[in-house]
Amino acid sequence: MSCPRVLRLLRGGLPRLGWELARPARGSASAPGAADFNSFVARTNTCGELRSAHVGQEVTLYGWIQYQRQGLFLVLRDFQGLTQIILPQDEAHSHVRKLLSNAPVESVVRVTGIVSSRPPGQENPKMPTGDIEVKVETAEILNSCKKLPFEIKDFIKKSEALRMQYRYLDLRSFQLQYNLRLRSQIVMRMREYLCNLHGFVDVETPTLFKRTPGGAKEFLVPSREAGKFYSLPQSPQQFKQLLMVGGVDRYFQVARCYRDEGSRPDRQPEFTQIDIEMSFVDQAGIQGLIEGLLQYSWPQERGAVTTPFPSMTYEEALADYGTDKPDTRFGMKIVDISDILRRSDVQFVQNALSYPRGTVKAICIPQGVRYLKNKDLESLKESAKSQFNQEVMDMICRPDGSLKSLLTKLLGEEQQSELMRALNVQVDDVVLLAAGEHKRVCSALGSLRLESADLLEAAGMMLRDPTAFHFLWVVDFPLFLPKEENPAELESAHHPFTAPHPADTNLLYSDPTKVRSQHYDLVLNGNEIGGGSIRIHNAEQQRFVLEKVLKEDSEVLSHLLEALEFGAPPHGGIALGLDRLISLIVGAPSIRDVIAFPKSFRGRDLMGNAPDYVTPEELEPYHIQVSWPVAETEAKKN
Ligand code: ASP
């Protein structure tokens, strides 16, 4: 069933329609021209709209007072931009002047007046409305603003906690307005692509469901039946597969998902996925669909998306980048130097290579001598030790081209130059070398590769182009991995519904650890932005995986297993993490910057103060009693 890449290009790579999203340039956050922002309301224009062509027109604007100056003028702001408003100085309009000049900043007002050209020399080329001003004739204060906890200006730094406590004020900033509007437009384009161009059906699935085995921790919701709880789904996985059994054929949903993962940086307990499932599809089909989807919905201002995306196996990703989500925007790849050092007398190298999965690997940090301080090198080595229990040795390339390291004495001339050739070492480069078990060595060097890239960039080297977007498919993952807490047991690398690689199906019954899966991840600039798989559609195979390999109680999934017995079509799907995708597109440091009302690092809503206590009376219908930890009982007493 596999469809060639060329075909995929033709099917998925549809031409993009001309649409434009303005950058949040100073004084402008304008959105596409086609929409009518002034329908159904009394304003004639938005605050970002007026130009020289409007001179002479009477206009009515609504907005917030961004700035005002000595009873002479003020700047009015709305979601689309800024307009300069000139206050009348004549006696007949003194009440208007007083009204507006007494209104505190961020009060919301209506002004009606005449658009005029700014006096020559007073135009502001940085402002899209900078050629004009509005001479106000009548005005109304619609609501006055009390003293603000912080100024609504992008350049004013405020703590994230304060921004989240007053999120509705933070939302007034151009940056957040821009992020939310861009997000909305991208989702709109995705809907168009999926529903209108490819026949997908938008189906909502329940958020009150039951526990799913394996995977992330789920939030529980008490029910009125004693001892019974709903779970909030970590994804609509079971429902989307059941929709395929139900003959829906092509499903998608902008799905809210929930994971009770505690406090983890840049994770949200609730987040959004573009969730997709298709019948009669293979891996190449899903990949083509997603490439076309991203190409179609990608904002023009961020450059074109080139398809097909490159692809790498999990093994290659681990060997060359030390991670299953390689950042391919820069080199510094991990190089296997086992064969070069195998002939040396270096004891720790020989030790490492004597184990079955033993290896010696290295990365070369370009210009490390010039860009990294000694303490940086020390902290890199320390981090490999503390995070991966992996010793790392450094080597420096001197100005005369020779290597300086504890190792050089033990290596012959020939080995040294082979090493330098393999790693392409130049003068002033630093090499980090690690020997040991393959996965640990790769993971440690992969992490050092990223840490040193950050250090090089902090010191002024331009390594990763901030405007570049590198998509990458990672494929051929193992189907099962040893459990971290008990390596003798296996868990699904993705989830238990993932089908084995067709070439490895027989191994499922003889050596499950060797089975590759039909799971694929989509990586963008070193971040996993999506993942999915072709599913098991055979009930017997699914039961075998659950019971025999994963040792799960298949009873919790009896509904799904039964459904697979009633003519389930072959199917597969994927989910894109919308929050992360948008944050990468807009270059936001955190996913919280693209979510209207995000939770804090600890999973709290700092504005409404959720989660919150409830009274014992409210808990009674749920047959729940809280056993208070001592500290909290004391705190409640005080
Ligand atoms: N439900 C999966 C996830 O959330 C995605 C998929 O397999 O389609 O990771």
Residues whose N, C-alpha, C, O or C-beta is under 5 A from the ligand:
A	BS01	LIG	Q234 S235 Q237 I276 G531 G532 S533 G573 I574 A575
